[in-house]
Amino acid sequence: MTTPTADRTIERLNGYLRNELRAAHTYAQALHKLGDDRELAATLEACLRSHRARAERLREQIEELGGVPCERAGAWAGTERLFETDRAVDPRSALDALEWVEVYNSADYEVGAHAEPSWLRRFVESTLVPEQRRSYGSLWRLRTRLSH
């Protein structure tokens, strides 16, 4: 049996986990559509691995607290419409969608960086935020290169 504080923490961690699962799903879809470009594919694969690794760390934390990690998360509506069609996807549109994913996760983690209990704040600040910044930075650099 968990405490109310643990329940709230598990709920918050599961929210982060859902976002990471959505992000990984979106990157996988983009990679499927845009994987022919080697430079683009390399960056998308690195970001995908990063989001999957964060999802795994979140699962571990949830289980340590006695919670049940969510297994799936629905896609974000805008990105789903972009990638779920048979049509070709413009790389800039795909990168716009991926940037939205990164901005959303960054904002969510910034809120979590001020969360209680203190161990959760440290976990977010030391584990999730640095990786989030790294993946967002990689995507931003790629977008900059492709826009020139």
Buried (B, 14 or more C-beta within 10 A) or exposed (E): EEEEEBBBBBEBBBBBBBBBBBBBBBBBBBBEBBEEEEEBBEBBBBBBEBBBBBBEBBBEBBEEBEBEBBEEBEBBEEBBEBBEEEEEBEBEEBBBBBBBBBEBBBEBBEEBBEBEEEEBBEBBBEBBBEBBEEBBEBBEEBBEEEEE
